[in-house]
C-alpha cells in the first residue's frame, strides 16, 4: 500500500464520496411522486451511508411491454410487499430510486417480470429461509438473487456470498456490480484465482458482498467458521446449482453447503439454475422451498439438421418433424469445404441478427470462423467498419502490439472465435463487441454456455459432441438457452447439426434422458472418498466435530446420505475408511479425553472418550486449501527448497510455487536450450539446485538419446517456470506464447494456476515457524503473479482495466503510485502520456481515488479490529 497521510485521504474521500441527489416526495394521499434526479457516479459519505432498514428493489414508472410477455412494474403495492416490515419507511424511497437508476443506466432494466415479483413474494424470501428456483437461461434469475443480496446487506445488515462457477464469470460479475457498490456504499470483494483475504477484513460500517468461485467460497466459509464470524453472514447464493452433481467441484460445493447448514443460526441459502435433476433430494438436503418457472422472455424454437433437411423438435409428441430444406446455393467446391452446411445456417441470420456456433474443440472454432468469412461477400466489410477497426486496435493493444492472423482476417467481417486459448482481455473485448452488435457471429466452445451471458438470435451446435463425448441434456439446455435476445427478437432458434449415425443417441438425449436425468447425484464418495476426507478434515480442524458421533452426524446431513441407498454406499464404512486414512497419513490424531458424566452411583463419574484433532500438517492443509494427496509432498518440497533457496532472481521461487498437478505439456527442449543460452550465470544456478544437466538438455534438443537424472515432474515444473519467467521480464503473452508454441490462453491459465497455488503455499506455510521465509516472500510475489508484471508498475495494476503498457507509460511520466495518480488532473495526464484520451484519463483518476479511499477505509477497519474489546 502507498504511503499517505490521513489528511490527504480525508481530502480525497470527501472529493470522491459526494452525496447522491435524489428524493421522493410523499403526497397527502400517501402516493409517491418522483422528483427530477441528477445521476452521479458517486457514493454517500460513510456517515450518511448507514441505512440499515431500507427497501432495495427495482422500481420505475416506465415499462417496455412485449406482446408475448406479461411484465408488471414495481408500483407502490409491490414496494409494500418487499418492505412492509421495514422501518422507518420514510428512508427507503431515496435509496430505492438509486437502485432503479442504476438498473436502468447500466443494465437497461426498467421493470420486473411477473415471475420475479412472485418469487420475491415467496414465504422463503420473506422469512429468509432456504430457496431453490429454476428458470430457463436468460429469464432473469440473477436479478432476483441480487435483490435478495442487497436486501441482506442493507435491511438485515449482514454480509452476502455469491458463488459462481468460473473465474471469468466472477470477474464479469464484479465489474457488473461495481457501480452498485460505489453508489450504494457496500464493499465488493473478489475471491477468484489468487484474490481474496482469509479471514476477510472485519468491517465497522459497510457490509461486504463476496463474489467467489466454488473453491474460494469453501476457503472463505472455513475462515469465517474458524474465527467465529459466521454470524456476520446473512445469505449464500449459488448460481448454477446443478454443478453440485459435476465431479470434484460439485463435491466441494456439497461440502461447503453442508458446513453452512451445520451452523446455527444458519445463513439463508439460495440456489438457482436453468435445469436441475433430483430436485427432491436437493430440497431435502438444503431444507428449502422450491419455485419453478418455465418463463422465457423470448420463445425458443429447436431444430435438428441432417444433410440439407431441417427437422423441428416437437416437445408435445417427443418427435422430430420435417420442417424445411435449406436453400443456400453452394458451388461444388463450396460444398466440399462446408459439407455440413454451417454457412447456410449462419448466413440466414447475419449480419442483421447474431449467431453463436458451438464447436467441439478450440481448433474447430478457429477453422469454422475462417470457413464462414470465406463465404462472406466483400460488401460486409463496410458494416461497422470503424467500430471493428477500433476493436482490432484494442486487441492489438492488450496483446502489446500483436494479434493472431485468424482474428485479423475474421473480425472485419464481424466474425470471431471464442475459447480458452484467448487471454482474458481478448475474451472480454470480443464478448463486449458481440453484445454491442459489432460482431455478429462467434464460433465458440461449450464453456461459453456456462460463462458470460451472450444471447444470440440463433445458436448452432456444430455437432452433438463436446470434445469426444456425446452431448448431455444439461449441456444442451445450457447452449440452447443462449438463443434469443430480449428486446431485439421475439424468437430464439437452436439448431443441432447431426448425421444419420447420431440420430438414436441424439433422440435419447433430447426426449428420454431429459425426463430421467439424474445429473445432481452426490460425488462425495468418488475418487476413493476424497471429498469425504476433505470434509472430515475441515470439520475436525475447525472444531465443528471432534467425536465419531458428531462426524457421523455431519455425514448424515450431506446430499450423499439422502442418496446412499440408490448409490449403494454405506456411510459408516466410508467414515471408518476415511478416518483411518487421515490417521495413517499423519493428518489427524486421536486423543483420549476425560469428561464428567452424571450417573446414579456418583455425581462426578469420569468417562473417557476419543477426540479427533488435526496435526500441524492437517491444520496447514486446511489453512492452505491444499489437496490431501499432496500435503506431505508439499511439506517436504518446501523444506528441501529452503536449504539452497536462490533469491537473486524470481526463477527459483517460480519453480517452488509450481502446482503439482500441471497439465501434461510436451516439453520443447529446443526452446528451452535457446532460452538457456540467454540466461545469466546466477539464473543458471537454479539448474544446479535442481540437478538438471545442461548436457542432457542439449542432447534432447537435437534428438539424441539421453538419460534423465531428475524426475519427469521436476523437468515439467522447471519448463513451465521458464515459460512464466519470460512474463516476469515484461514480455507480452503473445511473444511468450509464440516462442514456447503454446496458446495465449494456456500461458495465462498456467500463470493463474501458479498464482493460486502460491497463495495456498502462503497460508499453508503460516502454520510452521520454520517456514518464515515464505511468509515474508510470498505476499508480494503473489501480487506479481496476480497482475503478471514487474515491481515498478505493480502499485498501478490494481486499477480496474489498466494494462501493462499503459501502466508503464504512467510510471515513465512520474505517476508511480495510486496517490500520485489520484492527485493528478486529467488534462495534465493527457499532455504527458501518449495517446491517452480525456475520458480514459478521467476514469484512471476516478478509480485511483476510489482505490485510495478503500485502502484508507481498510486501514481504519484494521485499526478498529486491533483495539476491539480493549479500548
C-alpha positions in Angstrom: 0.0 0.0 0.0 1.2 3.5 -0.8 2.5 5.8 1.9 0.0 8.6 2.5 -1.2 10.9 5.3 -4.7 10.8 6.6 -5.3 14.4 5.7 -4.9 13.6 2.1 -7.1 10.5 2.5 -9.9 12.7 4.0 -9.5 15.2 1.2 -9.7 12.6 -1.5 -12.6 10.8 0.2 -14.5 14.0 0.5 -13.9 14.9 -3.1 -14.9 11.4 -4.4 -17.7 10.4 -2.0 -20.3 13.1 -2.5 -23.9 12.8 -1.7 -26.4 11.5 -4.2 -29.1 13.9 -5.1 -32.4 12.1 -5.3 -35.6 12.2 -3.5 -39.1 11.0 -3.4 -41.9 13.4 -2.2 -44.8 11.8 -0.4 -48.2 13.4 -1.2 -51.0 13.7 1.3 -52.8 10.6 0.0 -49.7 8.5 0.5 -48.7 8.3 -3.2 -45.2 8.9 -4.3 -44.0 11.3 -7.0 -40.5 11.3 -8.3 -38.5 14.5 -8.4 -36.0 15.2 -11.1 -32.9 13.3 -10.2 -29.3 14.1 -11.0 -27.4 10.9 -11.7 -23.9 10.8 -10.4 -21.3 8.1 -10.1 -20.5 8.7 -6.5 -21.4 7.3 -3.1 -22.6 8.6 0.1 -20.1 9.6 2.8 -19.8 7.0 5.5 -21.9 8.9 8.0 -24.8 9.0 5.5 -24.5 5.5 4.1 -25.5 3.6 7.2 -29.1 2.9 6.1 -29.8 -0.3 7.9 -33.5 -0.6 7.2 -34.2 0.2 3.6 -36.0 -1.4 0.8 -33.9 -2.4 -2.2 -35.8 -3.4 -5.3 -36.1 -2.1 -8.8 -39.0 0.4 -9.3 -39.9 2.6 -12.2 -42.8 4.3 -13.9 -41.7 3.0 -17.3 -42.2 -0.3 -19.0 -41.4 -2.0 -22.2 -44.3 -4.4 -22.9 -43.7 -7.4 -25.2 -46.8 -8.9 -26.9 -45.7 -12.3 -25.8 -44.6 -11.4 -22.3 -46.5 -10.1 -19.3 -44.5 -7.7 -17.2 -45.6 -6.0 -14.1 -44.0 -2.8 -12.8 -42.9 -2.5 -9.2 -45.5 0.0 -8.2 -46.2 1.2 -4.7 -48.0 -2.0 -3.8 -45.0 -4.0 -4.9 -42.8 -1.9 -2.8 -45.2 -2.5 0.1 -44.8 -6.2 -0.5 -41.0 -6.1 -0.2 -40.6 -3.7 2.6 -43.8 -3.8 4.7 -41.8 -4.9 7.8 -39.0 -2.3 7.4 -38.9 0.8 9.4 -38.6 3.7 9.1 -40.3 3.6 5.8 -39.5 7.3 5.1 -35.9 6.2 4.4 -36.4 3.8 1.6 -37.6 5.8 -1.4 -34.3 7.7 -1.9 -32.2 4.5 -2.0 -34.9 2.7 -4.0 -34.7 5.4 -6.6 -30.9 5.0 -6.8 -31.1 1.3 -7.3 -33.7 1.8 -10.1 -31.5 4.4 -11.7 -28.5 2.0 -11.6 -30.5 -0.9 -13.1 -31.8 1.4 -15.9 -28.5 3.1 -16.5 -26.1 0.1 -16.5 -28.5 -2.8 -17.5 -31.4 -1.2 -19.2 -33.8 -2.8 -16.8 -36.9 -0.8 -16.3 -39.4 -3.3 -14.8 -39.7 -6.7 -13.1 -41.2 -9.7 -14.9 -44.2 -11.3 -13.2 -42.3 -14.4 -12.1 -39.7 -12.2 -10.4 -42.3 -10.5 -8.4 -43.9 -13.8 -7.4 -40.5 -15.2 -6.4 -39.7 -12.2 -4.3 -43.1 -12.6 -2.6 -42.4 -16.2 -1.5 -42.5 -17.0 2.2 -38.9 -18.3 1.9 -37.8 -14.8 0.7 -39.9 -13.0 3.4 -38.7 -15.2 6.2 -35.1 -15.6 5.0 -35.5 -19.3 4.5 -33.6 -21.5 2.1 -34.9 -21.4 -1.5 -34.2 -23.1 -4.8 -35.6 -21.8 -8.0 -35.2 -22.8 -11.7 -35.8 -20.8 -14.8 -34.6 -21.1 -18.4 -31.4 -19.3 -19.3 -31.8 -15.6 -19.9 -35.0 -15.5 -17.9 -33.7 -13.0 -15.3 -32.7 -15.4 -12.4 -29.7 -13.4 -11.3 -31.6 -10.1 -10.8 -33.8 -11.8 -8.2 -30.7 -13.1 -6.3 -29.0 -9.7 -6.5 -32.1 -8.0 -5.0 -32.1 -10.6 -2.1 -28.4 -10.0 -1.5 -28.9 -6.2 -1.4 -31.8 -6.8 0.9 -29.4 -8.7 3.2 -26.7 -6.1 3.1 -28.9 -3.1 3.9 -32.1 -4.4 5.6 -30.6 -7.2 7.6 -27.2 -5.5 7.9 -25.4 -8.8 7.2 -22.8 -9.9 4.6 -23.5 -11.9 1.5 -21.6 -14.6 -0.5 -22.3 -15.0 -4.3 -20.9 -18.3 -5.6 -20.3 -18.5 -9.4 -18.8 -21.4 -11.4 -15.8 -19.9 -13.1 -13.1 -17.3 -12.6 -14.2 -15.4 -15.7 -17.8 -15.2 -14.5 -16.7 -14.0 -11.1 -14.6 -11.2 -12.7 -17.5 -10.2 -15.0 -20.0 -10.1 -12.1 -17.6 -7.9 -10.1 -17.4 -5.5 -13.0 -21.2 -5.5 -13.2 -21.8 -4.9 -9.5 -19.1 -2.3 -9.0 -21.3 0.7 -9.9 -23.8 -0.5 -7.3 -21.1 -0.9 -4.7 -19.8 2.6 -5.4 -23.1 4.4 -5.3 -24.9 2.4 -2.6 -21.9 2.1 -0.3 -21.0 -1.6 0.3 -17.8 -3.5 -0.1 -17.5 -5.7 -3.2 -14.7 -8.3 -2.8 -13.5 -10.7 -5.4 -12.5 -14.2 -4.4 -11.1 -16.0 -7.5 -7.7 -17.3 -8.6 -5.2 -15.6 -6.2 -7.5 -12.9 -5.0 -9.2 -13.0 -1.6 -8.2 -12.5 2.0 -8.6 -15.1 4.8 -10.3 -14.3 7.0 -11.9 -11.2 5.4 -11.4 -7.9 7.0 -13.9 -7.2 9.7 -15.9 -4.1 8.7 -17.1 -1.4 11.0 -19.6 0.4 8.9 -20.2 -1.0 5.4 -21.3 -4.6 4.7 -19.5 -6.9 2.3 -20.6 -8.8 -0.8 -18.1 -11.6 -1.6 -18.2 -12.8 -5.2 -16.4 -16.2 -5.2 -15.6 -19.3 -7.2 -16.7 -22.6 -5.5 -13.2 -23.3 -4.2 -12.6 -19.8 -2.9 -16.1 -19.8 -1.2 -15.2 -23.0 0.6 -12.0 -21.4 1.9 -13.9 -18.3 2.9 -16.5 -20.3 4.8 -13.7 -22.1 6.6 -12.1 -18.9 7.7 -15.4 -17.4 9.0 -16.1 -20.6 11.0 -12.6 -20.7 12.4 -12.9 -17.0 13.6 -16.5 -17.5 14.9 -17.7 -14.9 12.4 -20.4 -16.9 10.6 -23.0 -14.7 12.4 -21.8 -11.8 10.1 -23.1 -13.8 7.1 -26.8 -13.5 6.1 -27.1 -15.2 2.7 -25.2 -17.6 0.5 -26.3 -17.6 -3.2 -25.2 -20.4 -5.5 -25.5 -19.9 -9.2 -25.6 -23.0 -11.5 -26.6 -25.2 -8.5 -26.7 -28.2 -10.9 -22.9 -28.2 -10.7 -23.3 -30.0 -7.3 -23.5 -33.1 -9.5 -20.4 -32.5 -11.5 -17.2 -34.2 -10.3 -14.8 -32.8 -7.8 -16.1 -29.3 -8.0 -19.6 -30.5 -7.2 -18.3 -32.4 -4.2 -16.6 -29.2 -3.0 -19.8 -27.3 -3.3 -21.7 -30.1 -1.4 -19.1 -29.9 1.4 -19.4 -26.1 1.5 -23.2 -26.2 1.8 -23.1 -28.9 4.4 -20.9 -26.8 6.6 -23.2 -23.8 6.2 -26.2 -26.0 7.1 -24.4 -27.1 10.3 -24.0 -23.6 11.6 -26.7 -22.2 13.9 -28.3 -19.8 13.2 -27.9 -20.8 9.6 -27.4 -18.2 6.9 -30.1 -18.3 4.2 -29.1 -20.5 1.2 -30.4 -19.6 -2.3 -29.7 -21.9 -5.2 -30.6 -21.2 -8.8 -30.1 -23.0 -12.1 -31.6 -23.3 -15.6 -32.1 -27.1 -15.1 -32.0 -29.3 -12.0 -32.4 -33.1 -11.7 -33.1 -34.9 -8.4 -34.9 -31.8 -7.2 -36.5 -33.7 -4.3 -33.1 -34.7 -2.9 -31.8 -31.2 -3.2 -34.8 -29.7 -1.4 -34.3 -32.2 1.5 -30.6 -31.6 1.6 -31.0 -27.8 1.9 -34.4 -27.9 3.7 -35.5 -25.4 1.0 -38.7 -24.2 -0.7 -38.9 -24.7 -4.5 -40.0 -22.3 -7.1 -40.1 -23.3 -10.8 -41.0 -21.1 -13.8 -40.8 -22.0 -17.4 -41.0 -18.4 -18.5 -38.6 -17.3 -21.2 -38.5 -13.7 -22.3 -38.0 -15.0 -25.8 -39.7 -18.1 -27.2 -37.3 -20.9 -28.1 -37.6 -23.0 -31.3 -35.5 -26.1 -31.6 -34.3 -27.9 -34.7 -32.1 -30.7 -35.9 -30.4 -30.5 -39.3 -29.4 -33.6 -41.2 -27.8 -33.1 -44.6 -29.8 -30.2 -46.1 -33.1 -31.1 -44.3 -34.3 -29.4 -41.1 -36.5 -31.2 -38.6 -38.3 -29.4 -35.8 -38.2 -30.7 -32.3 -41.8 -31.2 -31.1 -41.8 -31.4 -27.3 -45.5 -32.3 -27.2 -45.1 -35.5 -29.2 -41.4 -36.1 -28.5 -40.7 -36.4 -32.2 -38.7 -34.8 -34.9 -41.0 -33.3 -37.6 -39.7 -32.5 -41.1 -39.7 -28.7 -41.3 -37.9 -27.4 -44.4 -35.0 -27.8 -46.8 -32.0 -25.4 -46.8 -31.9 -23.3 -49.9 -28.4 -21.8 -49.6 -26.8 -22.0 -53.0 -23.4 -23.9 -52.9 -21.0 -24.5 -55.6 -19.4 -27.9 -55.8 -16.2 -26.6 -54.3 -18.0 -24.7 -51.5 -20.0 -27.9 -50.6 -16.7 -29.8 -50.3 -15.4 -27.1 -48.0 -18.7 -27.0 -46.0 -20.3 -30.4 -46.2 -22.4 -29.8 -43.0 -23.8 -26.6 -44.5 -22.8 -24.4 -41.5 -22.5 -21.3 -43.6 -26.0 -21.9 -45.0 -27.5 -21.7 -41.4 -25.3 -18.8 -40.3 -26.0 -16.7 -43.4 -29.7 -16.8 -42.7 -29.3 -14.6 -39.7 -26.1 -12.5 -40.0 -25.4 -9.6 -40.4 -28.8 -8.4 -39.4 -29.0 -10.7 -36.4 -26.5 -12.5 -34.3 -25.4 -16.2 -34.2 -23.3 -18.5 -31.9 -21.7 -21.6 -33.4 -20.7 -24.1 -30.6 -17.8 -26.3 -31.7 -16.4 -29.4 -30.2 -12.8 -28.2 -29.9 -10.7 -25.0 -29.9 -9.1 -25.7 -33.2 -12.6 -26.3 -34.7 -13.7 -22.9 -33.5 -10.9 -21.1 -35.5 -11.5 -23.3 -38.6 -15.2 -22.5 -38.5 -14.6 -18.8 -38.2 -12.3 -18.9 -41.2 -14.8 -21.0 -43.1 -17.6 -18.6 -42.5 -15.7 -15.5 -43.7 -14.5 -17.3 -46.8 -18.1 -17.3 -48.0 -18.9 -13.7 -47.0 -19.3 -11.1 -49.7 -16.9 -8.1 -49.7 -19.7 -5.7 -49.1 -19.9 -6.9 -45.5 -16.6 -5.2 -44.8 -18.5 -1.9 -44.9 -20.7 -2.8 -41.9 -19.4 -1.3 -38.7 -16.0 -0.7 -40.4 -14.9 2.0 -38.0 -16.0 0.1 -34.8 -14.4 -3.1 -36.0 -11.2 -1.2 -36.7 -11.3 0.1 -33.1 -11.8 -3.4 -31.9 -8.8 -4.6 -33.8 -6.7 -1.8 -32.4 -7.9 -2.6 -28.9 -7.0 -6.3 -29.3 -3.5 -5.3 -30.6 -3.1 -3.0 -27.6 -3.9 -5.7 -25.0 -1.5 -8.0 -26.8 1.1 -5.3 -26.6 1.5 -5.0 -30.4 0.4 -8.3 -31.8 -2.7 -10.2 -32.9 -3.3 -13.6 -34.3 -3.9 -13.9 -38.1 -7.3 -15.6 -37.7 -8.8 -12.6 -35.8 -7.2 -10.2 -38.2 -9.0 -12.0 -41.1 -12.4 -12.6 -39.5 -13.2 -9.5 -37.4 -13.6 -7.1 -40.4 -16.5 -9.4 -41.4 -18.0 -9.3 -37.9 -16.9 -12.9 -37.1 -14.6 -14.1 -34.4 -13.8 -17.2 -32.3 -14.0 -17.5 -28.5 -12.3 -20.2 -26.4 -9.8 -20.7 -23.6 -6.9 -20.2 -26.0 -7.6 -16.4 -25.8 -6.4 -14.3 -22.9 -9.0 -12.9 -20.5 -8.6 -9.4 -22.0 -9.2 -10.7 -25.5 -12.3 -12.6 -24.5 -13.7 -9.6 -22.7 -13.2 -7.4 -25.7 -14.8 -9.9 -28.1 -17.7 -10.5 -25.7 -18.4 -6.8 -25.4 -18.2 -6.4 -29.2 -20.7 -9.2 -29.7 -23.1 -7.7 -27.1 -22.9 -4.3 -28.9 -23.5 -5.8 -32.3 -20.0 -5.0 -33.6 -19.5 -8.7 -34.1 -22.4 -10.8 -35.3 -21.1 -14.3 -35.2 -18.9 -16.2 -32.7 -17.5 -19.7 -33.1 -17.1 -20.9 -29.6 -16.6 -23.9 -27.3 -19.2 -25.1 -24.8 -17.6 -23.2 -21.9 -19.3 -20.1 -23.2 -22.7 -21.6 -22.4 -21.9 -21.6 -18.7 -19.9 -18.4 -18.6 -20.7 -14.9 -19.6 -24.3 -14.4 -20.8 -24.0 -13.8 -24.6 -27.5 -14.3 -26.1 -27.9 -14.6 -29.8 -30.8 -14.8 -32.3 -29.6 -18.3 -33.4 -27.5 -20.9 -31.7 -25.9 -23.6 -33.8 -24.4 -26.8 -32.3 -21.7 -27.8 -34.8 -22.1 -31.4 -33.7 -23.8 -33.3 -30.9 -20.4 -33.8 -29.2 -18.3 -31.9 -26.6 -14.7 -32.9 -27.3 -15.1 -36.6 -27.9 -18.1 -37.1 -25.5 -21.7 -37.2 -26.7 -23.8 -34.1 -25.6 -25.6 -34.4 -22.3 -29.1 -32.9 -21.8 -27.8 -30.4 -19.3 -25.1 -29.2 -21.8 -27.8 -29.0 -24.5 -30.0 -26.9 -22.2 -27.2 -24.5 -21.4 -26.2 -24.0 -25.0 -29.7 -23.7 -26.4 -30.5 -21.3 -23.6 -28.3 -18.7 -25.3 -30.8 -18.5 -28.1 -33.0 -15.3 -28.1 -32.1 -11.7 -27.3 -34.6 -10.0 -25.1 -35.9 -6.8 -26.7 -34.3 -7.5 -30.1 -36.2 -10.6 -31.3 -39.4 -12.5 -30.4 -38.0 -15.9 -31.2 -34.7 -17.6 -30.4 -33.6 -20.6 -32.6 -31.4 -23.6 -31.8 -30.0 -25.9 -34.5 -28.2 -29.2 -33.9 -26.2 -30.3 -36.8 -26.2 -34.1 -36.8 -25.5 -37.2 -39.1 -27.7 -40.2 -39.5 -25.4 -42.2 -37.2 -26.1 -39.8 -34.4 -29.9 -39.9 -34.5 -30.5 -42.7 -32.0 -28.3 -41.2 -29.2 -29.5 -37.7 -30.1 -33.2 -38.6 -29.7 -32.5 -40.4 -26.5 -30.7 -37.3 -25.2 -33.5 -34.9 -26.3 -36.5 -36.9 -25.2 -35.7 -39.9 -22.9 -32.8 -38.7 -20.8 -34.4 -35.3 -20.4 -37.2 -37.0 -18.4 -35.0 -39.3 -16.3 -31.8 -37.2 -15.8 -30.0 -38.0 -12.5 -27.3 -35.4 -13.0 -27.4 -34.0 -9.4 -26.1 -37.1 -7.7 -23.5 -36.6 -4.9 -19.9 -37.1 -5.8 -18.6 -37.2 -2.2 -17.7 -40.9 -2.4 -15.9 -40.8 -5.7 -12.1 -40.9 -6.2 -11.6 -43.1 -3.1 -13.8 -40.9 -0.9 -11.5 -38.0 -1.5 -14.2 -35.3 -0.8 -15.4 -37.0 2.3 -11.8 -37.0 3.7 -11.6 -33.3 3.0 -14.9 -32.6 4.6 -14.0 -34.6 7.8 -10.6 -32.9 8.0 -12.0 -29.4 7.7 -14.7 -30.2 10.3 -12.1 -31.5 12.8 -9.7 -28.7 12.1 -12.5 -26.0 12.6 -13.7 -27.9 15.7 -17.1 -28.3 14.3 -17.0 -32.0 15.0 -14.4 -33.8 17.2 -16.0 -37.1 18.1 -17.0 -40.1 16.0 -20.7 -39.5 16.7 -20.6 -35.8 15.7 -18.7 -36.7 12.5 -21.3 -39.3 11.6 -24.0 -36.7 12.3 -22.1 -34.4 9.8 -22.2 -37.0 7.1 -25.8 -37.7 7.7 -26.5 -34.1 6.7 -24.9 -34.4 3.3 -26.7 -35.0 -0.1 -24.8 -38.3 -0.2 -26.7 -39.5 2.9 -30.0 -38.9 1.1 -28.9 -40.9 -1.9 -26.9 -43.6 -0.1 -29.2 -46.4 -0.9 -29.5 -45.6 -4.6 -25.8 -45.0 -4.9 -25.1 -48.2 -2.9 -22.8 -46.6 -0.2 -22.5 -47.3 3.5 -21.9 -44.1 5.5 -20.4 -45.9 8.4 -17.9 -47.8 6.3 -17.0 -44.6 4.5 -16.4 -42.8 7.7 -14.3 -45.6 9.2 -12.1 -45.8 6.0 -11.7 -42.1 5.7 -10.7 -41.5 9.3 -8.2 -44.4 9.1 -6.6 -42.8 6.0 -6.3 -39.4 7.8 -4.7 -41.1 10.8 -2.3 -43.2 8.6 -1.1 -40.1 6.7 -0.5 -38.1 9.9 -3.2 -35.6 9.1 -5.3 -36.2 12.2 -4.7 -38.0 15.5 -6.8 -39.5 18.3 -6.7 -38.4 21.9 -8.4 -39.6 25.0 -10.3 -37.0 27.0 -12.0 -37.3 30.3 -15.3 -35.7 30.9 -17.7 -35.7 33.9 -20.9 -37.6 33.4 -24.0 -37.6 35.7 -24.8 -41.1 37.0 -26.9 -42.8 39.7 -23.9 -44.1 41.7 -21.8 -40.9 41.6 -22.4 -37.3 40.8 -18.8 -36.9 39.4 -18.1 -40.1 37.4 -15.4 -39.5 34.8 -15.8 -41.1 31.4 -13.1 -41.4 28.8 -14.0 -40.6 25.2 -12.0 -40.4 21.9 -11.4 -37.0 20.4 -10.1 -36.3 16.9 -7.6 -33.5 16.4 -5.6 -32.3 13.5 -1.8 -32.5 13.4 0.2 -29.5 12.3 0.2 -30.9 8.8 -3.6 -31.3 8.9 -4.1 -27.8 10.1 -1.8 -26.4 7.3 -3.7 -28.5 4.7 -6.9 -26.8 5.7 -5.5 -23.4 6.0 -3.9 -23.6 2.6 -6.8 -25.4 0.9 -4.3 -28.0 -0.2 -5.3 -31.3 -1.6 -4.8 -34.2 0.8 -2.9 -36.2 -1.7 -0.1 -33.7 -1.9 0.1 -32.4 1.6 3.1 -34.4 2.7 4.9 -33.9 -0.6 4.3 -30.2 -0.4 5.7 -30.0 3.1 8.8 -32.0 2.0 9.2 -29.8 -1.1 9.1 -26.6 0.9 11.5 -27.9 3.5 14.0 -29.0 0.8 13.7 -25.8 -1.1 14.6 -23.7 2.0 18.1 -25.3 2.1 19.5 -23.7 -1.0 17.0 -21.1 -2.0 18.2 -18.8 -4.7 16.7 -15.3 -4.5 18.9 -13.4 -7.0 16.0 -13.6 -9.4 12.4 -14.9 -9.3 13.1 -18.1 -11.3 13.7 -20.4 -8.3 10.7 -19.0 -6.4 8.6 -19.6 -9.5 9.7 -23.2 -9.6 8.9 -23.6 -5.9 5.3 -22.3 -6.4 4.6 -24.6 -9.4 1.5 -26.7 -8.9 2.0 -30.4 -8.5 -0.9 -31.1 -11.0 0.3 -29.2 -14.1 -1.4 -30.2 -17.4 0.6 -32.7 -19.5 2.5 -30.2 -21.7 5.0 -31.6 -24.2 8.4 -30.2 -23.2 10.1 -28.2 -26.0 13.7 -28.9 -25.4 14.9 -26.8 -28.4 13.1 -23.7 -27.0 14.4 -24.5 -23.5 18.0 -24.6 -24.8 17.6 -21.4 -26.8 16.3 -19.6 -23.8 19.1 -21.0 -21.5 21.7 -19.6 -23.8 20.4 -16.1 -22.9 20.5 -16.8 -19.2 22.9 -15.2 -16.8 25.2 -17.3 -14.6 23.1 -16.5 -11.5 20.0 -17.7 -13.3 21.7 -21.0 -14.3 22.3 -21.7 -10.6 18.7 -22.9 -10.5 19.6 -25.7 -12.9 22.3 -26.9 -10.5 20.0 -26.6 -7.5 17.5 -28.9 -9.3 20.3 -31.2 -10.6 19.3 -30.6 -14.2 22.2 -31.5 -16.5 22.7 -29.0 -19.4 24.3 -31.7 -21.5 21.1 -33.8 -21.2 19.0 -30.8 -22.4 21.3 -30.2 -25.4 21.1 -33.8 -26.4 17.3 -33.9 -26.2 17.1 -30.6 -28.2 18.9 -32.3 -31.2 17.0 -35.6 -30.8 19.8 -37.7 -29.4 19.1 -40.3 -26.7 19.9 -39.1 -23.2 19.4 -40.4 -19.7 17.5 -38.1 -17.4 18.7 -37.8 -13.8 15.7 -35.8 -12.5 12.1 -36.9 -12.5 9.7 -36.0 -15.3 7.6 -34.0 -12.8 10.7 -31.9 -11.9 11.5 -31.3 -15.5 8.0 -30.2 -16.4 7.8 -27.8 -13.4 11.1 -26.2 -14.4 9.9 -26.0 -18.1 6.7 -24.1 -17.1 8.7 -21.9 -14.7 11.0 -20.9 -17.6 7.9 -20.0 -19.6 6.4 -17.8 -17.0 9.8 -16.3 -16.2 9.6 -14.6 -19.6 6.4 -12.8 -18.4 8.3 -11.6 -15.3 10.7 -9.9 -17.7 7.7 -7.9 -19.1 7.5 -9.9 -22.3 3.9 -10.0 -23.8 1.7 -13.0 -23.6 1.7 -13.1 -27.4 5.5 -13.2 -27.6 5.8 -15.8 -24.8 3.1 -18.0 -26.4 4.7 -17.8 -29.8 8.2 -18.7 -28.6 7.1 -21.6 -26.5 4.5 -22.8 -29.0 1.5 -22.5 -26.7 -1.8 -20.7 -26.9 -2.0 -17.3 -25.2 -4.9 -18.6 -23.1 -2.8 -21.6 -22.0 0.0 -19.3 -20.8 -2.4 -17.1 -18.9 -4.1 -20.2 -17.4 -0.8 -21.5 -16.2 0.0 -18.2 -14.7 -3.3 -18.1 -12.9 -2.7 -21.7 -11.6 0.7 -20.7 -10.2 -0.7 -17.6 -8.6 -3.5 -19.6 -6.9 -1.0 -22.3 -5.7 1.4 -19.7 -4.4 -1.5 -18.3 -2.3 -2.1 -21.8 -1.0 1.5 -22.2 -0.1 1.4 -18.8 1.7 -1.4 -19.9 4.0 0.0 -23.5 4.3 3.4 -22.2 5.5 1.9 -19.9 8.2 1.3 -22.9 10.4 5.1 -23.7 10.5 7.5 -21.3 12.2 10.4 -22.7 10.2 8.7 -21.6 7.0 9.0 -17.9 8.0 10.9 -17.0 4.7 7.8 -17.9 2.7 5.7 -15.7 5.0 7.9 -12.8 4.0 8.5 -13.5 0.3 5.2 -14.8 -1.0 2.7 -11.8 -0.3 4.5 -9.5 -2.8 5.3 -12.5 -5.1 1.6 -13.4 -5.2 0.8 -9.9 -6.2 3.3 -10.0 -9.1 1.8 -13.3 -10.2 -1.7 -11.9 -10.0 -1.0 -8.9 -12.2 1.8 -10.6 -14.2 4.1 -7.6 -14.0 7.3 -6.1 -12.7 7.6 -4.4 -9.3 7.9 -0.9 -10.7 4.3 -0.9 -12.1 2.7 -3.2 -9.5 1.0 -0.4 -7.5 -0.9 0.8 -10.6 -2.0 -2.6 -11.7 -4.8 -2.7 -9.1 -6.7 0.0 -11.2 -9.5 -1.8 -13.0 -8.9 -2.3 -16.7 -5.4 -0.9 -16.8 -2.9 -2.8 -18.9 0.9 -3.2 -18.5 1.6 -0.9 -21.4 -0.5 2.0 -20.0 1.0 1.4 -16.5 4.5 1.6 -17.9 3.6 4.9 -19.6 2.3 6.4 -16.4 5.4 5.3 -14.4 7.7 6.8 -17.0 5.6 10.0 -16.8 6.3 10.1 -13.0 3.0 8.6 -11.7 4.3 5.6 -9.8 1.7 5.3 -7.0 -2.1 5.5 -6.6 -1.6 8.6 -4.5 0.2 10.5 -7.3 -2.4 9.4 -9.8 -5.3 10.3 -7.5 -3.9 13.8 -7.2 -3.4 14.3 -10.9 -5.6 16.4 -13.2 -6.9 14.5 -16.3 -5.9 17.2 -18.7 -2.3 17.1 -17.3 -2.2 13.3 -17.8 -3.2 13.8 -21.4 -0.2 16.0 -22.0 2.4 13.6 -20.6 1.0 10.2 -21.6 1.0 9.4 -25.3 -2.4 8.6 -26.9 -4.4 9.0 -23.7 -8.0 10.1 -24.3 -9.5 12.6 -21.9 -12.3 10.1 -20.9 -9.7 7.4 -20.1 -7.7 9.9 -18.1 -10.8 10.8 -16.1 -11.5 7.2 -15.4 -8.0 6.5 -14.3 -8.1 9.4 -11.8 -11.5 8.4 -10.5 -10.6 4.7 -10.0 -7.3 5.8 -8.2 -9.3 7.9 -5.8 -11.8 5.1 -5.1 -9.0 2.6 -4.5 -7.2 5.0 -2.2 -10.4 5.6 -0.3 -10.9 1.8 0.0 -7.3 1.4 1.3 -7.8 4.1 3.8 -11.0 2.5 5.0 -9.3 -0.9 5.2 -6.7 0.6 7.5 -9.4 2.2 9.7 -11.2 -1.2 9.9 -8.0 -3.0 10.7 -7.2 -0.4 13.4 -10.7 -0.8 14.9 -10.4 -4.6 14.9 -7.0 -4.3 16.6 -8.3 -2.4 19.6 -11.7 -4.2 19.7 -12.6 -5.1 23.3 -9.5 -3.3 24.6 -10.5 0.4 24.5 
